[in-house]
Amino acid sequence: MADEVGYARVSKRQQNPDAQEAELRAAGCERLFVDHGESSRVTDRPQRLASVDHLRPGRHAHRPPARSPRRQ
């Protein structure tokens, strides 16, 4: 699974993406891209775009399931 790429996003800068990063690493991702303080409504998030650019044939993208702070 060396070709697995992960993407995580937190919508507020004060939020911590560590749990998402841990889930992605557990899924076998070696390369992670993380956006901090980026709205889900914005489609041109810098690290999301970088993760797409990083993908090559044979690589797979992973993203942790979306969570609402109210559900945690």
PyMOL Python script that loads the backbone (N, CA, C, O; Angstrom):
from pymol import cmd

cmd.read_pdbstr("""\
ATOM      1  N   MET A   1       0.807  -1.206   0.000  1.00  0.00           N
ATOM      2  CA  MET A   1       0.000   0.000   0.000  1.00  0.00           C
ATOM      3  C   MET A   1       0.846   1.264   0.000  1.00  0.00           C
ATOM      4  O   MET A   1       0.393   2.304   0.479  1.00  0.00           O
ATOM      5  N   ALA A   2       2.026   1.201  -0.509  1.00  0.00           N
ATOM      6  CA  ALA A   2       2.922   2.351  -0.477  1.00  0.00           C
ATOM      7  C   ALA A   2       2.441   3.505  -1.351  1.00  0.00           C
ATOM      8  O   ALA A   2       2.940   4.624  -1.231  1.00  0.00           O
ATOM      9  N   ASP A   3       1.488   3.246  -2.218  1.00  0.00           N
ATOM     10  CA  ASP A   3       1.023   4.290  -3.119  1.00  0.00           C
ATOM     11  C   ASP A   3      -0.275   4.932  -2.664  1.00  0.00           C
ATOM     12  O   ASP A   3      -0.976   5.537  -3.475  1.00  0.00           O
ATOM     13  N   GLU A   4      -0.605   4.816  -1.409  1.00  0.00           N
ATOM     14  CA  GLU A   4      -1.835   5.394  -0.888  1.00  0.00           C
ATOM     15  C   GLU A   4      -1.600   6.851  -0.479  1.00  0.00           C
ATOM     16  O   GLU A   4      -0.606   7.170   0.173  1.00  0.00           O
ATOM     17  N   VAL A   5      -2.515   7.717  -0.867  1.00  0.00           N
ATOM     18  CA  VAL A   5      -2.441   9.147  -0.583  1.00  0.00           C
ATOM     19  C   VAL A   5      -3.637   9.520   0.281  1.00  0.00           C
ATOM     20  O   VAL A   5      -4.758   9.098  -0.005  1.00  0.00           O
ATOM     21  N   GLY A   6      -3.419  10.303   1.334  1.00  0.00           N
ATOM     22  CA  GLY A   6      -4.508  10.698   2.221  1.00  0.00           C
ATOM     23  C   GLY A   6      -4.741  12.199   2.215  1.00  0.00           C
ATOM     24  O   GLY A   6      -3.814  12.988   2.030  1.00  0.00           O
ATOM     25  N   TYR A   7      -5.995  12.578   2.421  1.00  0.00           N
ATOM     26  CA  TYR A   7      -6.357  13.992   2.490  1.00  0.00           C
ATOM     27  C   TYR A   7      -7.256  14.215   3.706  1.00  0.00           C
ATOM     28  O   TYR A   7      -8.244  13.507   3.899  1.00  0.00           O
ATOM     29  N   ALA A   8      -6.903  15.196   4.512  1.00  0.00           N
ATOM     30  CA  ALA A   8      -7.700  15.561   5.686  1.00  0.00           C
ATOM     31  C   ALA A   8      -7.944  17.059   5.654  1.00  0.00           C
ATOM     32  O   ALA A   8      -7.179  17.818   5.058  1.00  0.00           O
ATOM     33  N   ARG A   9      -9.046  17.478   6.319  1.00  0.00           N
ATOM     34  CA  ARG A   9      -9.375  18.894   6.360  1.00  0.00           C
ATOM     35  C   ARG A   9     -10.059  19.210   7.670  1.00  0.00           C
ATOM     36  O   ARG A   9     -10.928  18.469   8.129  1.00  0.00           O
ATOM     37  N   VAL A  10      -9.662  20.309   8.263  1.00  0.00           N
ATOM     38  CA  VAL A  10     -10.376  20.854   9.417  1.00  0.00           C
ATOM     39  C   VAL A  10     -10.837  22.248   9.017  1.00  0.00           C
ATOM     40  O   VAL A  10     -10.099  22.995   8.375  1.00  0.00           O
ATOM     41  N   SER A  11     -12.061  22.593   9.402  1.00  0.00           N
ATOM     42  CA  SER A  11     -12.635  23.852   8.926  1.00  0.00           C
ATOM     43  C   SER A  11     -12.212  25.065   9.738  1.00  0.00           C
ATOM     44  O   SER A  11     -12.363  26.200   9.286  1.00  0.00           O
ATOM     45  N   LYS A  12     -11.689  24.835  10.922  1.00  0.00           N
ATOM     46  CA  LYS A  12     -11.229  25.955  11.745  1.00  0.00           C
ATOM     47  C   LYS A  12      -9.768  25.745  12.104  1.00  0.00           C
ATOM     48  O   LYS A  12      -9.344  24.629  12.403  1.00  0.00           O
ATOM     49  N   ARG A  13      -9.013  26.816  12.071  1.00  0.00           N
ATOM     50  CA  ARG A  13      -7.576  26.703  12.350  1.00  0.00           C
ATOM     51  C   ARG A  13      -7.284  26.136  13.731  1.00  0.00           C
ATOM     52  O   ARG A  13      -6.256  25.487  13.922  1.00  0.00           O
ATOM     53  N   GLN A  14      -8.175  26.368  14.705  1.00  0.00           N
ATOM     54  CA  GLN A  14      -7.916  25.886  16.059  1.00  0.00           C
ATOM     55  C   GLN A  14      -8.245  24.401  16.221  1.00  0.00           C
ATOM     56  O   GLN A  14      -7.943  23.817  17.261  1.00  0.00           O
ATOM     57  N   GLN A  15      -8.859  23.781  15.208  1.00  0.00           N
ATOM     58  CA  GLN A  15      -9.142  22.350  15.274  1.00  0.00           C
ATOM     59  C   GLN A  15      -7.869  21.563  14.999  1.00  0.00           C
ATOM     60  O   GLN A  15      -6.957  22.042  14.326  1.00  0.00           O
ATOM     61  N   ASN A  16      -7.825  20.349  15.532  1.00  0.00           N
ATOM     62  CA  ASN A  16      -6.648  19.509  15.403  1.00  0.00           C
ATOM     63  C   ASN A  16      -6.957  18.331  14.475  1.00  0.00           C
ATOM     64  O   ASN A  16      -7.889  17.571  14.737  1.00  0.00           O
ATOM     65  N   PRO A  17      -6.185  18.171  13.393  1.00  0.00           N
ATOM     66  CA  PRO A  17      -6.440  17.080  12.448  1.00  0.00           C
ATOM     67  C   PRO A  17      -5.749  15.766  12.825  1.00  0.00           C
ATOM     68  O   PRO A  17      -5.746  14.829  12.026  1.00  0.00           O
ATOM     69  N   ASP A  18      -5.168  15.678  14.019  1.00  0.00           N
ATOM     70  CA  ASP A  18      -4.388  14.492  14.385  1.00  0.00           C
ATOM     71  C   ASP A  18      -5.178  13.189  14.280  1.00  0.00           C
ATOM     72  O   ASP A  18      -4.634  12.187  13.816  1.00  0.00           O
ATOM     73  N   ALA A  19      -6.437  13.175  14.695  1.00  0.00           N
ATOM     74  CA  ALA A  19      -7.240  11.945  14.632  1.00  0.00           C
ATOM     75  C   ALA A  19      -7.453  11.515  13.176  1.00  0.00           C
ATOM     76  O   ALA A  19      -7.374  10.330  12.852  1.00  0.00           O
ATOM     77  N   GLN A  20      -7.723  12.489  12.308  1.00  0.00           N
ATOM     78  CA  GLN A  20      -7.892  12.163  10.890  1.00  0.00           C
ATOM     79  C   GLN A  20      -6.595  11.620  10.305  1.00  0.00           C
ATOM     80  O   GLN A  20      -6.606  10.653   9.544  1.00  0.00           O
ATOM     81  N   GLU A  21      -5.472  12.250  10.666  1.00  0.00           N
ATOM     82  CA  GLU A  21      -4.177  11.798  10.168  1.00  0.00           C
ATOM     83  C   GLU A  21      -3.885  10.378  10.646  1.00  0.00           C
ATOM     84  O   GLU A  21      -3.366   9.566   9.880  1.00  0.00           O
ATOM     85  N   ALA A  22      -4.209  10.070  11.894  1.00  0.00           N
ATOM     86  CA  ALA A  22      -3.985   8.726  12.434  1.00  0.00           C
ATOM     87  C   ALA A  22      -4.824   7.698  11.674  1.00  0.00           C
ATOM     88  O   ALA A  22      -4.341   6.607  11.372  1.00  0.00           O
ATOM     89  N   GLU A  23      -6.078   8.040  11.362  1.00  0.00           N
ATOM     90  CA  GLU A  23      -6.931   7.129  10.593  1.00  0.00           C
ATOM     91  C   GLU A  23      -6.361   6.877   9.204  1.00  0.00           C
ATOM     92  O   GLU A  23      -6.382   5.750   8.708  1.00  0.00           O
ATOM     93  N   LEU A  24      -5.857   7.927   8.586  1.00  0.00           N
ATOM     94  CA  LEU A  24      -5.288   7.779   7.249  1.00  0.00           C
ATOM     95  C   LEU A  24      -4.026   6.925   7.277  1.00  0.00           C
ATOM     96  O   LEU A  24      -3.825   6.079   6.406  1.00  0.00           O
ATOM     97  N   ARG A  25      -3.181   7.144   8.272  1.00  0.00           N
ATOM     98  CA  ARG A  25      -1.963   6.316   8.393  1.00  0.00           C
ATOM     99  C   ARG A  25      -2.336   4.857   8.659  1.00  0.00           C
ATOM    100  O   ARG A  25      -1.703   3.948   8.124  1.00  0.00           O
ATOM    101  N   ALA A  26      -3.359   4.633   9.482  1.00  0.00           N
ATOM    102  CA  ALA A  26      -3.815   3.270   9.758  1.00  0.00           C
ATOM    103  C   ALA A  26      -4.359   2.605   8.487  1.00  0.00           C
ATOM    104  O   ALA A  26      -4.303   1.383   8.351  1.00  0.00           O
ATOM    105  N   ALA A  27      -4.876   3.402   7.575  1.00  0.00           N
ATOM    106  CA  ALA A  27      -5.384   2.887   6.302  1.00  0.00           C
ATOM    107  C   ALA A  27      -4.255   2.630   5.309  1.00  0.00           C
ATOM    108  O   ALA A  27      -4.501   2.160   4.198  1.00  0.00           O
ATOM    109  N   GLY A  28      -3.019   2.936   5.701  1.00  0.00           N
ATOM    110  CA  GLY A  28      -1.875   2.665   4.847  1.00  0.00           C
ATOM    111  C   GLY A  28      -1.346   3.844   4.075  1.00  0.00           C
ATOM    112  O   GLY A  28      -0.489   3.676   3.208  1.00  0.00           O
ATOM    113  N   CYS A  29      -1.832   5.034   4.366  1.00  0.00           N
ATOM    114  CA  CYS A  29      -1.372   6.226   3.642  1.00  0.00           C
ATOM    115  C   CYS A  29       0.000   6.651   4.159  1.00  0.00           C
ATOM    116  O   CYS A  29       0.217   6.792   5.362  1.00  0.00           O
ATOM    117  N   GLU A  30       0.904   6.847   3.230  1.00  0.00           N
ATOM    118  CA  GLU A  30       2.233   7.337   3.594  1.00  0.00           C
ATOM    119  C   GLU A  30       2.376   8.825   3.321  1.00  0.00           C
ATOM    120  O   GLU A  30       3.149   9.509   3.991  1.00  0.00           O
ATOM    121  N   ARG A  31       1.640   9.327   2.345  1.00  0.00           N
ATOM    122  CA  ARG A  31       1.699  10.746   1.985  1.00  0.00           C
ATOM    123  C   ARG A  31       0.363  11.366   2.349  1.00  0.00           C
ATOM    124  O   ARG A  31      -0.684  10.945   1.855  1.00  0.00           O
ATOM    125  N   LEU A  32       0.405  12.380   3.227  1.00  0.00           N
ATOM    126  CA  LEU A  32      -0.813  13.051   3.676  1.00  0.00           C
ATOM    127  C   LEU A  32      -0.807  14.512   3.260  1.00  0.00           C
ATOM    128  O   LEU A  32       0.236  15.166   3.240  1.00  0.00           O
ATOM    129  N   PHE A  33      -1.976  15.005   2.932  1.00  0.00           N
ATOM    130  CA  PHE A  33      -2.195  16.406   2.612  1.00  0.00           C
ATOM    131  C   PHE A  33      -3.279  16.895   3.564  1.00  0.00           C
ATOM    132  O   PHE A  33      -4.333  16.270   3.676  1.00  0.00           O
ATOM    133  N   VAL A  34      -3.026  18.012   4.253  1.00  0.00           N
ATOM    134  CA  VAL A  34      -3.975  18.501   5.268  1.00  0.00           C
ATOM    135  C   VAL A  34      -4.246  19.984   5.053  1.00  0.00           C
ATOM    136  O   VAL A  34      -3.321  20.796   5.008  1.00  0.00           O
ATOM    137  N   ASP A  35      -5.521  20.327   4.920  1.00  0.00           N
ATOM    138  CA  ASP A  35      -5.936  21.724   4.849  1.00  0.00           C
ATOM    139  C   ASP A  35      -6.424  22.148   6.226  1.00  0.00           C
ATOM    140  O   ASP A  35      -7.205  21.440   6.862  1.00  0.00           O
ATOM    141  N   HIS A  36      -5.964  23.299   6.680  1.00  0.00           N
ATOM    142  CA  HIS A  36      -6.352  23.867   7.979  1.00  0.00           C
ATOM    143  C   HIS A  36      -7.176  25.123   7.732  1.00  0.00           C
ATOM    144  O   HIS A  36      -6.733  26.032   7.030  1.00  0.00           O
ATOM    145  N   GLY A  37      -8.364  25.176   8.304  1.00  0.00           N
ATOM    146  CA  GLY A  37      -9.178  26.381   8.214  1.00  0.00           C
ATOM    147  C   GLY A  37      -9.768  26.633   6.850  1.00  0.00           C
ATOM    148  O   GLY A  37     -10.007  27.781   6.473  1.00  0.00           O
ATOM    149  N   GLU A  38     -10.007  25.565   6.100  1.00  0.00           N
ATOM    150  CA  GLU A  38     -10.585  25.715   4.764  1.00  0.00           C
ATOM    151  C   GLU A  38     -12.033  25.237   4.776  1.00  0.00           C
ATOM    152  O   GLU A  38     -12.314  24.134   5.245  1.00  0.00           O
ATOM    153  N   SER A  39     -12.928  26.029   4.280  1.00  0.00           N
ATOM    154  CA  SER A  39     -14.345  25.689   4.227  1.00  0.00           C
ATOM    155  C   SER A  39     -14.591  24.552   3.248  1.00  0.00           C
ATOM    156  O   SER A  39     -13.899  24.435   2.236  1.00  0.00           O
ATOM    157  N   SER A  40     -15.572  23.720   3.548  1.00  0.00           N
ATOM    158  CA  SER A  40     -15.937  22.644   2.628  1.00  0.00           C
ATOM    159  C   SER A  40     -16.608  23.198   1.371  1.00  0.00           C
ATOM    160  O   SER A  40     -16.694  22.508   0.355  1.00  0.00           O
ATOM    161  N   ARG A  41     -17.081  24.437   1.441  1.00  0.00           N
ATOM    162  CA  ARG A  41     -17.718  25.062   0.277  1.00  0.00           C
ATOM    163  C   ARG A  41     -16.712  25.536  -0.769  1.00  0.00           C
ATOM    164  O   ARG A  41     -17.070  25.781  -1.921  1.00  0.00           O
ATOM    165  N   VAL A  42     -15.464  25.662  -0.360  1.00  0.00           N
ATOM    166  CA  VAL A  42     -14.414  26.102  -1.278  1.00  0.00           C
ATOM    167  C   VAL A  42     -13.852  24.872  -1.982  1.00  0.00           C
ATOM    168  O   VAL A  42     -13.394  23.937  -1.325  1.00  0.00           O
ATOM    169  N   THR A  43     -13.883  24.866  -3.287  1.00  0.00           N
ATOM    170  CA  THR A  43     -13.411  23.688  -4.021  1.00  0.00           C
ATOM    171  C   THR A  43     -11.921  23.738  -4.351  1.00  0.00           C
ATOM    172  O   THR A  43     -11.321  22.708  -4.657  1.00  0.00           O
ATOM    173  N   ASP A  44     -11.323  24.920  -4.291  1.00  0.00           N
ATOM    174  CA  ASP A  44      -9.899  25.012  -4.629  1.00  0.00           C
ATOM    175  C   ASP A  44      -9.027  25.103  -3.371  1.00  0.00           C
ATOM    176  O   ASP A  44      -8.181  25.989  -3.251  1.00  0.00           O
ATOM    177  N   ARG A  45      -9.250  24.170  -2.439  1.00  0.00           N
ATOM    178  CA  ARG A  45      -8.428  24.114  -1.224  1.00  0.00           C
ATOM    179  C   ARG A  45      -7.009  23.709  -1.609  1.00  0.00           C
ATOM    180  O   ARG A  45      -6.835  22.743  -2.352  1.00  0.00           O
ATOM    181  N   PRO A  46      -5.999  24.413  -1.128  1.00  0.00           N
ATOM    182  CA  PRO A  46      -4.621  24.189  -1.579  1.00  0.00           C
ATOM    183  C   PRO A  46      -4.128  22.750  -1.440  1.00  0.00           C
ATOM    184  O   PRO A  46      -3.561  22.203  -2.386  1.00  0.00           O
ATOM    185  N   GLN A  47      -4.332  22.136  -0.293  1.00  0.00           N
ATOM    186  CA  GLN A  47      -3.824  20.782  -0.112  1.00  0.00           C
ATOM    187  C   GLN A  47      -4.670  19.741  -0.836  1.00  0.00           C
ATOM    188  O   GLN A  47      -4.157  18.694  -1.230  1.00  0.00           O
ATOM    189  N   ARG A  48      -5.942  20.014  -1.013  1.00  0.00           N
ATOM    190  CA  ARG A  48      -6.778  19.114  -1.808  1.00  0.00           C
ATOM    191  C   ARG A  48      -6.281  19.092  -3.243  1.00  0.00           C
ATOM    192  O   ARG A  48      -6.145  18.029  -3.849  1.00  0.00           O
ATOM    193  N   LEU A  49      -6.011  20.274  -3.782  1.00  0.00           N
ATOM    194  CA  LEU A  49      -5.492  20.357  -5.145  1.00  0.00           C
ATOM    195  C   LEU A  49      -4.134  19.677  -5.251  1.00  0.00           C
ATOM    196  O   LEU A  49      -3.855  18.995  -6.237  1.00  0.00           O
ATOM    197  N   ALA A  50      -3.289  19.859  -4.239  1.00  0.00           N
ATOM    198  CA  ALA A  50      -1.975  19.215  -4.250  1.00  0.00           C
ATOM    199  C   ALA A  50      -2.117  17.700  -4.203  1.00  0.00           C
ATOM    200  O   ALA A  50      -1.358  16.985  -4.856  1.00  0.00           O
ATOM    201  N   SER A  51      -3.087  17.204  -3.432  1.00  0.00           N
ATOM    202  CA  SER A  51      -3.267  15.755  -3.351  1.00  0.00           C
ATOM    203  C   SER A  51      -3.726  15.186  -4.694  1.00  0.00           C
ATOM    204  O   SER A  51      -3.292  14.106  -5.095  1.00  0.00           O
ATOM    205  N   VAL A  52      -4.597  15.907  -5.382  1.00  0.00           N
ATOM    206  CA  VAL A  52      -5.046  15.462  -6.703  1.00  0.00           C
ATOM    207  C   VAL A  52      -3.878  15.486  -7.683  1.00  0.00           C
ATOM    208  O   VAL A  52      -3.721  14.561  -8.480  1.00  0.00           O
ATOM    209  N   ASP A  53      -3.062  16.531  -7.633  1.00  0.00           N
ATOM    210  CA  ASP A  53      -1.899  16.618  -8.510  1.00  0.00           C
ATOM    211  C   ASP A  53      -0.916  15.488  -8.236  1.00  0.00           C
ATOM    212  O   ASP A  53      -0.233  15.021  -9.148  1.00  0.00           O
ATOM    213  N   HIS A  54      -0.843  15.046  -6.981  1.00  0.00           N
ATOM    214  CA  HIS A  54       0.102  13.997  -6.583  1.00  0.00           C
ATOM    215  C   HIS A  54      -0.328  12.607  -7.063  1.00  0.00           C
ATOM    216  O   HIS A  54       0.501  11.710  -7.209  1.00  0.00           O
ATOM    217  N   LEU A  55      -1.620  12.442  -7.302  1.00  0.00           N
ATOM    218  CA  LEU A  55      -2.120  11.129  -7.730  1.00  0.00           C
ATOM    219  C   LEU A  55      -1.589  10.766  -9.109  1.00  0.00           C
ATOM    220  O   LEU A  55      -1.524  11.592 -10.019  1.00  0.00           O
ATOM    221  N   ARG A  56      -1.221   9.525  -9.223  1.00  0.00           N
ATOM    222  CA  ARG A  56      -0.759   8.968 -10.489  1.00  0.00           C
ATOM    223  C   ARG A  56      -1.491   7.649 -10.693  1.00  0.00           C
ATOM    224  O   ARG A  56      -2.101   7.137  -9.755  1.00  0.00           O
ATOM    225  N   PRO A  57      -1.443   7.090 -11.891  1.00  0.00           N
ATOM    226  CA  PRO A  57      -2.085   5.783 -12.085  1.00  0.00           C
ATOM    227  C   PRO A  57      -1.579   4.763 -11.058  1.00  0.00           C
ATOM    228  O   PRO A  57      -0.375   4.637 -10.833  1.00  0.00           O
ATOM    229  N   GLY A  58      -2.500   4.054 -10.455  1.00  0.00           N
ATOM    230  CA  GLY A  58      -2.140   3.051  -9.455  1.00  0.00           C
ATOM    231  C   GLY A  58      -2.178   3.558  -8.026  1.00  0.00           C
ATOM    232  O   GLY A  58      -2.118   2.762  -7.089  1.00  0.00           O
ATOM    233  N   ARG A  59      -2.277   4.865  -7.843  1.00  0.00           N
ATOM    234  CA  ARG A  59      -2.381   5.430  -6.500  1.00  0.00           C
ATOM    235  C   ARG A  59      -3.847   5.617  -6.160  1.00  0.00           C
ATOM    236  O   ARG A  59      -4.683   5.813  -7.041  1.00  0.00           O
ATOM    237  N   HIS A  60      -4.147   5.555  -4.879  1.00  0.00           N
ATOM    238  CA  HIS A  60      -5.528   5.704  -4.419  1.00  0.00           C
ATOM    239  C   HIS A  60      -5.593   6.813  -3.382  1.00  0.00           C
ATOM    240  O   HIS A  60      -4.676   6.968  -2.576  1.00  0.00           O
ATOM    241  N   ALA A  61      -6.672   7.581  -3.399  1.00  0.00           N
ATOM    242  CA  ALA A  61      -6.873   8.654  -2.428  1.00  0.00           C
ATOM    243  C   ALA A  61      -7.814   8.177  -1.333  1.00  0.00           C
ATOM    244  O   ALA A  61      -8.779   7.460  -1.597  1.00  0.00           O
ATOM    245  N   HIS A  62      -7.526   8.579  -0.109  1.00  0.00           N
ATOM    246  CA  HIS A  62      -8.356   8.250   1.046  1.00  0.00           C
ATOM    247  C   HIS A  62      -8.686   9.528   1.799  1.00  0.00           C
ATOM    248  O   HIS A  62      -7.883  10.460   1.845  1.00  0.00           O
ATOM    249  N   ARG A  63      -9.867   9.562   2.385  1.00  0.00           N
ATOM    250  CA  ARG A  63     -10.264  10.662   3.247  1.00  0.00           C
ATOM    251  C   ARG A  63     -11.068  10.067   4.389  1.00  0.00           C
ATOM    252  O   ARG A  63     -11.946   9.236   4.159  1.00  0.00           O
ATOM    253  N   PRO A  64     -10.777  10.485   5.631  1.00  0.00           N
ATOM    254  CA  PRO A  64     -11.563   9.975   6.753  1.00  0.00           C
ATOM    255  C   PRO A  64     -13.023  10.368   6.593  1.00  0.00           C
ATOM    256  O   PRO A  64     -13.325  11.358   5.928  1.00  0.00           O
ATOM    257  N   PRO A  65     -13.936   9.607   7.194  1.00  0.00           N
ATOM    258  CA  PRO A  65     -15.354   9.972   7.113  1.00  0.00           C
ATOM    259  C   PRO A  65     -15.606  11.353   7.722  1.00  0.00           C
ATOM    260  O   PRO A  65     -14.963  11.735   8.700  1.00  0.00           O
ATOM    261  N   ALA A  66     -16.530  12.082   7.144  1.00  0.00           N
ATOM    262  CA  ALA A  66     -16.874  13.409   7.677  1.00  0.00           C
ATOM    263  C   ALA A  66     -17.538  13.250   9.036  1.00  0.00           C
ATOM    264  O   ALA A  66     -18.342  12.344   9.253  1.00  0.00           O
ATOM    265  N   ARG A  67     -17.190  14.134   9.929  1.00  0.00           N
ATOM    266  CA  ARG A  67     -17.762  14.105  11.274  1.00  0.00           C
ATOM    267  C   ARG A  67     -18.269  15.486  11.645  1.00  0.00           C
ATOM    268  O   ARG A  67     -17.615  16.494  11.377  1.00  0.00           O
ATOM    269  N   SER A  68     -19.395  15.519  12.239  1.00  0.00           N
ATOM    270  CA  SER A  68     -19.916  16.761  12.768  1.00  0.00           C
ATOM    271  C   SER A  68     -19.464  16.877  14.218  1.00  0.00           C
ATOM    272  O   SER A  68     -19.544  15.894  14.955  1.00  0.00           O
ATOM    273  N   PRO A  69     -18.990  18.048  14.657  1.00  0.00           N
ATOM    274  CA  PRO A  69     -18.570  18.195  16.054  1.00  0.00           C
ATOM    275  C   PRO A  69     -19.675  17.820  17.038  1.00  0.00           C
ATOM    276  O   PRO A  69     -19.392  17.420  18.167  1.00  0.00           O
ATOM    277  N   ARG A  70     -20.934  17.950  16.612  1.00  0.00           N
ATOM    278  CA  ARG A  70     -22.049  17.608  17.497  1.00  0.00           C
ATOM    279  C   ARG A  70     -22.185  16.117  17.702  1.00  0.00           C
ATOM    280  O   ARG A  70     -22.768  15.681  18.695  1.00  0.00           O
ATOM    281  N   ARG A  71     -21.654  15.319  16.777  1.00  0.00           N
ATOM    282  CA  ARG A  71     -21.787  13.859  16.883  1.00  0.00           C
ATOM    283  C   ARG A  71     -20.674  13.220  17.684  1.00  0.00           C
ATOM    284  O   ARG A  71     -20.765  12.035  18.006  1.00  0.00           O
ATOM    285  N   GLN A  72     -19.644  13.944  18.012  1.00  0.00           N
ATOM    286  CA  GLN A  72     -18.496  13.346  18.704  1.00  0.00           C
ATOM    287  C   GLN A  72     -18.720  13.251  20.184  1.00  0.00           C
ATOM    288  O   GLN A  72     -17.850  12.771  20.911  1.00  0.00           O
TER     289      GLN A  72
END
""", "prot")
cmd.dss("prot")
cmd.show_as("cartoon", "prot")
cmd.util.cbc("prot")
cmd.orient("prot")
